[in-house]
């Protein structure tokens, strides 16, 4: 039975209790459980939630609930956020610390879900509006709308976010309309560009390359974060061509603290799939700063190899892509996908048989809480956290089925690259696919 709508001033956003967290999982399971039993689905979430990317308060479940009964199990809708280590760079023209790179906080938003009985009442949109008030620094937000009552309570482990990202499967407008005042000013779309290769049958030897296991990849992320910072510094002085014209800030998320590592167990949980040799990455022996990592998108079949981190120059890119395709072929995967290659690398990709297209789904969206507006902020490493991994979870308030994308924001990038438009996550509200 569909319930009547309640006044927005009578509901607010609260940190979920343990019982409410379990209830969110029970609600999602019929739509997202796949072949998992309810018990298996709950166990999977519990196991994922103690991994490095989520533990120690980095992951919070939120519920939209009545102010007079915030712990009820009959809450309106729910979502999760993931706190992420990120960087912001200010170009010479910026009034905020020009020619400088700073560490900052971003958030990923995931598992947005409204049960069928409560859809069509505007609850999910209101929850997304209120989410700004628990993830961003409040001195960066406008006056709280009087019609909504009082702001949500500030919560330990949350707040202080400078930007937020997500990937939408319900179009651009829904999230863009969900601003901190409820009238636009929400997440804006950036560069939904995919480049895809059919793997083919061509083989090659492994000379000059080192295959990487999950354990070996862990040692790569700290070094990778250092290179990302250096790249941002270089971009400030090289007059790169930016997607937004003359940005007041450049932002990105870092792959450290388990963010990149989480992609693999999330993607393969409950399946018998394993990459050939147990390899989830590759690195050049002669040029250690050329490397890639990947995960897999199992649904819909057949599986796709999703590149989760990639660093290469124009010279080393063809060889790296050849090794990625080789890893896919050896594992019985027919397709490789990368998001938002810069123009130079995209041209090379097309010469190696790739096709590039604009997606109508999984739309990257970002909102900025710093000086000036979101449209003036460059999302430097806007790439795809693999499906079944960390990106933004998408909510199907317009459909009886939920397409959930768990966005745990992090980024890909290339040497001397300019990325269009990050996953998920930014108060980065990043969502992670297929939760």
Backbone torsions as a table, in degrees:
resi	resn	phi	psi	omega
1	UNK	NA	133.1	178.3
2	UNK	-80.9	131.2	-176.2
3	UNK	-88.0	160.4	174.9
4	UNK	-75.5	153.3	-178.6
5	UNK	-74.9	144.4	176.8
6	UNK	-104.1	163.7	179.0
7	UNK	-69.5	137.8	-177.4
8	UNK	-62.5	-31.8	-179.5
9	UNK	-66.7	-17.4	-177.1
10	UNK	-91.5	-1.7	-179.9
11	UNK	-127.0	157.4	179.8
12	UNK	-154.3	179.5	-178.1
13	UNK	-100.4	131.4	-177.2
14	UNK	-133.1	150.5	171.2
15	UNK	-68.9	130.4	-173.6
16	UNK	-70.7	145.6	171.4
17	UNK	-78.9	165.5	175.8
18	UNK	-54.5	-39.8	179.5
19	UNK	-66.2	-38.2	178.1
20	UNK	-69.2	-35.3	176.9
21	UNK	-61.3	-44.7	178.0
22	UNK	-63.9	-37.2	178.9
23	UNK	-64.3	-37.8	177.5
24	UNK	-61.6	-38.1	179.3
25	UNK	-68.4	-40.0	177.9
26	UNK	-63.6	-36.4	179.5
27	UNK	-68.5	-39.1	-176.1
28	UNK	-78.8	-27.9	-171.6
29	UNK	-54.3	-45.3	-179.1
30	UNK	-59.9	-26.9	-177.4
31	UNK	-93.6	-28.9	-170.9
32	UNK	-122.6	-4.1	-173.3
33	UNK	-70.2	-23.3	-179.2
34	UNK	59.1	-126.9	-179.4
35	UNK	-87.1	-3.2	-179.2
36	UNK	-77.4	141.1	170.5
37	UNK	-71.1	167.5	178.1
38	UNK	-57.4	-44.5	-179.4
39	UNK	-62.3	-40.7	179.3
40	UNK	-66.8	-39.1	179.9
41	UNK	-64.1	-45.1	178.7
42	UNK	-64.2	-42.9	179.5
43	UNK	-61.8	-41.2	178.7
44	UNK	-58.4	-48.5	179.5
45	UNK	-60.7	-42.4	-179.7
46	UNK	-62.5	-39.6	179.5
47	UNK	-69.9	-39.5	178.3
48	UNK	-65.5	-34.2	-173.2
49	UNK	-74.2	-8.9	176.8
50	UNK	-105.1	4.5	175.1
51	UNK	-75.3	166.9	-170.6
52	UNK	-58.5	-36.3	-175.6
53	UNK	-66.7	-19.4	-174.0
54	UNK	-116.8	-22.5	-171.6
55	UNK	-73.4	171.2	178.1
56	UNK	57.6	39.8	173.6
57	UNK	82.6	2.5	-179.6
58	UNK	-71.8	-27.0	176.9
59	UNK	-110.3	130.3	177.5
60	UNK	-131.2	134.8	171.6
61	UNK	-95.0	133.6	-178.9
62	UNK	-117.4	145.5	174.8
63	UNK	-128.5	143.9	170.8
64	UNK	-92.8	117.0	-171.3
65	UNK	-144.2	163.5	177.3
66	UNK	-61.6	139.5	178.1
67	UNK	-61.4	-33.7	-176.5
68	UNK	-79.9	-11.2	-179.9
69	UNK	-149.0	66.5	-171.8
70	UNK	-68.5	-17.2	-178.3
71	UNK	-96.6	5.5	-179.2
72	UNK	-58.8	149.7	173.4
73	UNK	-85.8	-4.8	178.4
74	UNK	-97.8	43.5	179.9
75	UNK	-74.3	163.5	-171.8
76	UNK	-76.4	-46.7	-178.2
77	UNK	-164.4	175.0	-174.5
78	UNK	-151.3	164.2	173.7
79	UNK	-159.2	174.1	175.4
80	UNK	-125.5	151.8	170.7
81	UNK	-124.8	150.7	177.9
82	UNK	-125.3	120.7	177.7
83	UNK	-77.7	133.2	-175.4
84	UNK	-130.3	139.7	171.3
85	UNK	-72.6	130.9	-174.6
86	UNK	-142.3	175.4	178.0
87	UNK	-129.3	147.5	172.3
88	UNK	-129.2	136.0	178.2
89	UNK	-122.0	137.1	-179.8
90	UNK	-112.2	118.8	-179.3
91	UNK	-71.2	172.3	-177.0
92	UNK	-56.2	-32.4	-176.6
93	UNK	-80.2	-5.9	-176.1
94	UNK	-80.0	141.3	176.3
95	UNK	-77.0	-10.1	-176.7
96	UNK	-105.5	100.5	175.7
97	UNK	50.5	59.2	-176.4
98	UNK	-57.0	148.1	179.4
99	UNK	57.9	44.5	-179.0
100	UNK	-144.6	152.4	177.5
101	UNK	-120.7	133.0	-176.6
102	UNK	-130.8	148.5	170.3
103	UNK	-74.1	144.1	179.4
104	UNK	-150.1	-179.1	-179.4
105	UNK	-114.9	139.8	174.4
106	UNK	-135.1	169.8	-178.8
107	UNK	-130.8	149.3	170.1
108	UNK	-109.7	138.9	178.8
109	UNK	-111.3	133.9	-177.2
110	UNK	-143.6	170.6	171.8
111	UNK	54.0	42.0	175.7
112	UNK	-74.5	122.3	-175.4
113	UNK	-152.1	134.2	174.0
114	UNK	-120.0	126.6	179.0
115	UNK	-66.5	153.3	-176.2
116	UNK	-53.0	-36.8	-176.0
117	UNK	-68.8	-15.2	-176.1
118	UNK	-116.5	10.0	179.4
119	UNK	-79.9	162.2	178.2
120	UNK	76.6	13.1	-179.2
121	UNK	-114.1	0.6	179.1
122	UNK	82.4	10.9	-176.4
123	UNK	-67.6	-45.7	-177.7
124	UNK	-61.9	-42.9	178.5
125	UNK	-62.8	-42.4	179.1
126	UNK	-64.6	-38.5	176.7
127	UNK	-60.0	-43.0	179.4
128	UNK	-66.2	-35.2	175.6
129	UNK	-62.8	-44.0	-178.7
130	UNK	-70.9	-24.0	-177.7
131	UNK	-60.7	-33.3	176.5
132	UNK	-56.5	-34.4	-172.7
133	UNK	-78.3	-9.9	176.2
134	UNK	-112.8	-10.7	179.4
135	UNK	-107.4	-33.3	-177.6
136	UNK	-88.3	165.0	169.3
137	UNK	-73.7	126.7	-172.6
138	UNK	-67.8	-22.8	176.7
139	UNK	-72.8	-6.3	174.9
140	UNK	-99.7	4.2	-176.9
141	UNK	-109.9	158.4	177.8
142	UNK	-74.3	-173.5	177.4
143	UNK	-69.1	138.4	-178.3
144	UNK	-69.1	132.7	-176.9
145	UNK	-60.1	128.8	-177.9
146	UNK	-60.6	-34.2	-177.8
147	UNK	-66.8	-15.0	-179.5
148	UNK	-94.1	3.5	-178.5
149	UNK	83.8	-131.2	179.1
150	UNK	-106.1	155.8	-178.9
151	UNK	-63.3	157.3	173.6
152	UNK	-58.6	152.3	177.5
153	UNK	-66.0	141.5	174.8
154	UNK	-71.4	142.1	-171.0
155	UNK	-121.9	138.6	175.0
156	UNK	-60.3	144.3	-179.0
157	UNK	78.6	-2.9	179.4
158	UNK	-121.0	170.4	177.9
159	UNK	91.5	173.5	177.4
160	UNK	77.4	10.4	-178.9
161	UNK	-77.0	140.9	179.4
162	UNK	-97.5	-24.3	176.2
163	UNK	-156.8	168.8	-175.8
164	UNK	-146.6	143.7	179.2
165	UNK	-134.1	159.3	173.8
166	UNK	-158.5	167.6	176.5
167	UNK	-120.8	121.4	-171.1
168	UNK	-103.8	134.5	170.8
169	UNK	-107.1	12.0	178.3
170	UNK	-118.5	27.8	-179.3
171	UNK	84.1	177.4	-176.3
172	UNK	-83.8	-36.3	-165.3
173	UNK	-67.1	-37.6	-176.3
174	UNK	-55.7	-52.6	-177.3
175	UNK	-73.9	-30.8	177.9
176	UNK	-66.8	-33.2	-178.9
177	UNK	-74.5	-17.2	-173.4
178	UNK	-92.9	66.4	177.7
179	UNK	-87.5	176.3	-177.7
180	UNK	-66.3	-13.2	174.5
181	UNK	-111.8	1.1	176.7
182	UNK	76.5	19.3	-178.6
183	UNK	-140.9	62.2	-174.5
184	UNK	82.4	-174.9	178.6
185	UNK	80.6	16.5	177.5
186	UNK	-92.0	-144.0	-175.4
187	UNK	-75.2	133.3	-178.6
188	UNK	-108.5	144.6	-177.0
189	UNK	-71.9	142.3	174.9
190	UNK	-139.4	129.8	165.9
191	UNK	35.4	66.8	176.5
192	UNK	-82.1	67.2	-173.3
193	UNK	-111.3	128.0	176.9
194	UNK	-115.5	144.1	171.4
195	UNK	-122.0	126.2	-171.6
196	UNK	-128.4	136.7	174.6
197	UNK	-115.0	137.9	162.1
198	UNK	-80.1	136.2	-169.0
199	UNK	-69.6	-39.7	179.8
200	UNK	75.7	-165.2	-174.7
201	UNK	-118.5	-2.7	-176.0
202	UNK	-65.5	131.6	178.0
203	UNK	-110.7	170.4	177.6
204	UNK	-159.9	166.4	178.8
205	UNK	-87.8	174.0	-174.9
206	UNK	-100.1	8.6	-177.8
207	UNK	-62.5	131.8	178.1
208	UNK	87.9	3.6	-178.7
209	UNK	-134.3	148.8	178.5
210	UNK	-119.9	120.7	176.7
211	UNK	-78.9	144.0	-172.5
212	UNK	-120.1	131.8	172.9
213	UNK	-84.5	173.8	176.9
214	UNK	-56.3	-43.6	-177.7
215	UNK	-64.9	-40.5	179.9
216	UNK	-68.4	-30.9	179.1
217	UNK	-64.8	-31.2	-176.9
218	UNK	-58.5	-33.0	-179.9
219	UNK	-74.8	-10.1	-177.2
220	UNK	-85.1	-27.4	-167.9
221	UNK	-68.2	-40.2	179.5
222	UNK	-62.9	-43.3	177.2
223	UNK	-63.0	-40.7	179.6
224	UNK	-60.6	-41.8	179.7
225	UNK	-62.5	-37.8	177.5
226	UNK	-64.1	-40.6	179.0
227	UNK	-67.4	-35.9	177.3
228	UNK	-61.8	-43.8	179.6
229	UNK	-62.4	-44.1	179.6
230	UNK	-63.1	-37.4	179.6
231	UNK	-65.3	-41.1	176.6
232	UNK	-61.1	-42.4	178.4
233	UNK	-60.3	-41.4	179.2
234	UNK	-66.5	-37.3	-179.0
235	UNK	-63.3	-29.7	-178.8
236	UNK	-67.4	-26.7	-174.2
237	UNK	-108.8	-3.9	-175.7
238	UNK	-100.0	1.0	-179.6
239	UNK	54.8	48.8	178.0
240	UNK	-60.3	155.3	173.4
241	UNK	-86.0	123.7	-173.9
242	UNK	-104.6	154.9	178.8
243	UNK	-66.7	-34.2	-175.3
244	UNK	-94.6	8.8	178.0
245	UNK	91.6	-100.3	179.1
246	UNK	-116.9	89.1	-174.3
247	UNK	-70.6	147.4	172.6
248	UNK	-89.9	-13.9	177.8
249	UNK	-160.0	152.8	173.3
250	UNK	-120.9	133.1	-175.9
251	UNK	-130.3	152.9	174.9
252	UNK	-159.5	163.4	175.7
253	UNK	-108.2	159.5	-176.9
254	UNK	-105.2	152.2	-177.0
255	UNK	-86.7	2.3	-175.1
256	UNK	-78.7	-178.7	179.0
257	UNK	58.7	35.5	175.0
258	UNK	82.2	-0.5	-175.8
259	UNK	-63.8	-51.5	179.4
260	UNK	-72.1	-38.4	-177.3
261	UNK	-62.8	-30.5	-175.9
262	UNK	-65.3	-21.3	-175.5
263	UNK	-56.8	-38.3	-171.2
264	UNK	-75.5	-53.8	179.7
265	UNK	-63.1	-32.3	178.3
266	UNK	-64.4	-39.1	-175.8
267	UNK	-73.4	-33.5	-169.6
268	UNK	-106.4	0.6	-177.0
269	UNK	-58.0	132.3	175.4
270	UNK	77.7	5.0	178.0
271	UNK	-116.6	165.9	176.6
272	UNK	-95.1	8.4	-175.1
273	UNK	-73.4	141.0	171.6
274	UNK	-149.0	139.9	175.1
275	UNK	-65.3	146.3	178.3
276	UNK	-54.8	129.8	-179.6
277	UNK	75.4	-1.5	-175.6
278	UNK	72.2	24.9	-174.7
279	UNK	-98.5	129.8	-179.3
280	UNK	-123.6	15.8	178.3
281	UNK	-169.1	168.5	177.9
282	UNK	-148.6	148.7	-176.7
283	UNK	-140.9	140.8	177.4
284	UNK	-71.3	134.1	178.5
285	UNK	-73.3	-35.4	-178.2
286	UNK	-85.6	-23.0	179.8
287	UNK	-134.7	84.4	-173.7
288	UNK	-60.8	-14.3	177.6
289	UNK	-87.9	9.7	170.8
290	UNK	-108.2	115.1	-176.1
291	UNK	-161.8	167.6	176.2
292	UNK	-152.8	154.4	170.6
293	UNK	-132.3	165.2	-176.4
294	UNK	-153.8	166.8	170.2
295	UNK	-134.8	-166.3	-179.8
296	UNK	-132.8	146.8	173.3
297	UNK	-106.4	107.4	-173.3
298	UNK	-81.4	-27.3	-176.7
299	UNK	-124.4	139.7	-7.2
300	UNK	-74.5	154.2	179.0
301	UNK	-68.6	157.1	-2.4
302	UNK	-75.5	162.0	-176.6
303	UNK	-65.7	153.4	176.4
304	UNK	-120.7	137.5	172.2
305	UNK	-80.7	122.0	-178.1
306	UNK	-107.7	118.2	178.7
307	UNK	-72.1	125.9	-176.8
308	UNK	-105.5	-25.6	173.7
309	UNK	-144.8	137.1	178.9
310	UNK	-151.7	127.4	176.5
311	UNK	-132.2	123.0	-179.2
312	UNK	-162.2	156.3	170.6
313	UNK	-96.5	175.7	176.8
314	UNK	-59.5	-34.6	-178.1
315	UNK	-72.9	-38.7	-175.0
316	UNK	-92.4	-11.8	-175.8
317	UNK	-60.7	-46.6	-178.9
318	UNK	-58.3	-42.9	179.0
319	UNK	-64.5	-38.7	-180.0
320	UNK	-66.5	-44.4	179.1
321	UNK	-62.3	-38.0	178.1
322	UNK	-60.3	-39.5	179.2
323	UNK	-70.8	-36.4	177.8
324	UNK	-63.8	-44.6	178.0
325	UNK	-62.7	-36.2	178.7
326	UNK	-64.9	-42.4	178.0
327	UNK	-61.5	-40.7	178.8
328	UNK	-64.9	-46.5	-177.6
329	UNK	-60.9	-43.8	-179.4
330	UNK	-65.4	-19.2	-179.1
331	UNK	-102.4	7.8	178.1
332	UNK	78.2	20.0	179.9
333	UNK	-101.8	136.9	-172.1
334	UNK	-100.4	-11.7	-172.5
335	UNK	-138.9	142.9	176.7
336	UNK	-122.3	138.2	-178.6
337	UNK	-132.3	137.9	174.4
338	UNK	-131.8	144.1	177.8
339	UNK	-102.9	140.2	166.7
340	UNK	55.5	52.7	168.4
341	UNK	-66.3	142.5	175.4
342	UNK	-69.6	165.0	-169.9
343	UNK	-56.5	-44.3	-178.2
344	UNK	-60.9	-45.4	179.3
345	UNK	-72.7	-30.5	178.0
346	UNK	-64.6	-40.4	177.7
347	UNK	-61.6	-42.2	178.4
348	UNK	-65.5	-40.6	-179.9
349	UNK	-59.2	-42.1	-178.5
350	UNK	-67.8	-28.6	176.0
351	UNK	-72.4	-20.9	177.7
352	UNK	-95.8	14.2	174.0
353	UNK	99.3	5.0	-178.1
354	UNK	-80.3	157.5	171.9
355	UNK	-118.6	135.7	179.4
356	UNK	-115.2	137.0	-177.8
357	UNK	-150.2	161.6	176.7
358	UNK	-90.2	124.2	-179.4
359	UNK	-79.5	148.8	172.4
360	UNK	-103.2	1.9	177.8
361	UNK	-134.4	172.1	-177.4
362	UNK	51.5	50.3	-174.6
363	UNK	-77.8	118.9	176.6
364	UNK	-67.5	130.9	178.0
365	UNK	-136.8	145.9	-174.8
366	UNK	-137.9	147.2	171.6
367	UNK	-131.1	141.9	-174.0
368	UNK	-116.5	138.0	-178.7
369	UNK	-110.9	1.3	-178.6
370	UNK	-86.6	-163.7	-179.0
371	UNK	-61.5	147.1	-178.2
372	UNK	66.4	-158.9	-168.1
373	UNK	-112.6	165.0	-179.5
374	UNK	-59.5	-36.5	-176.0
375	UNK	-62.9	-16.6	179.8
376	UNK	-99.4	12.5	-178.2
377	UNK	-109.6	130.2	178.9
378	UNK	-92.3	122.9	175.1
379	UNK	-89.2	100.7	-166.6
380	UNK	-74.4	-43.1	-176.4
381	UNK	-116.0	70.5	-177.1
382	UNK	-91.7	89.1	-178.6
383	UNK	-131.7	176.8	-168.4
384	UNK	-96.9	116.8	166.3
385	UNK	-71.8	137.1	-172.7
386	UNK	-57.1	153.2	173.8
387	UNK	-60.3	149.2	-175.2
388	UNK	69.2	19.2	179.8
389	UNK	-136.1	-147.9	-171.0
390	UNK	-92.5	92.9	166.0
391	UNK	-139.6	-158.3	-175.0
392	UNK	-86.3	138.1	176.1
393	UNK	-82.2	137.2	-176.1
394	UNK	-105.9	142.6	-176.1
395	UNK	-108.1	137.1	-179.4
396	UNK	-102.3	72.4	176.4
397	UNK	-78.0	-13.2	-179.7
398	UNK	-98.9	3.6	-177.0
399	UNK	-143.7	150.0	177.0
400	UNK	-68.8	-14.5	178.4
401	UNK	-105.9	143.3	178.9
402	UNK	-99.0	128.6	170.7
403	UNK	-102.0	108.8	-173.6
404	UNK	-104.5	128.8	177.7
405	UNK	-121.8	110.0	-175.2
406	UNK	-80.7	99.3	-174.8
407	UNK	-89.0	109.3	171.1
408	UNK	-109.4	101.7	-171.6
409	UNK	-55.9	133.1	166.3
410	UNK	-163.5	179.5	-170.7
411	UNK	-135.8	161.5	169.8
412	UNK	-111.2	161.7	169.1
413	UNK	-167.1	163.3	-177.9
414	UNK	-121.9	155.2	176.5
415	UNK	-59.5	133.8	178.1
416	UNK	54.9	40.3	-177.0
417	UNK	-110.3	156.7	174.3
418	UNK	-123.0	109.2	-174.9
419	UNK	-89.2	143.1	177.7
420	UNK	-75.8	151.1	169.8
421	UNK	78.5	NA	NA
422	UNK	NA	NA	NA
423	UNK	NA	NA	NA
424	UNK	NA	88.9	176.4
425	UNK	73.6	NA	NA
426	UNK	NA	NA	NA
427	UNK	NA	90.9	179.6
428	UNK	-85.1	111.6	176.6
429	UNK	-87.2	82.4	-179.4
430	UNK	-90.8	147.6	-177.8
431	UNK	-120.2	153.6	-179.3
432	UNK	-115.4	133.6	-173.5
433	UNK	-67.1	154.8	170.7
434	UNK	44.2	69.3	178.0
435	UNK	-82.7	NA	NA
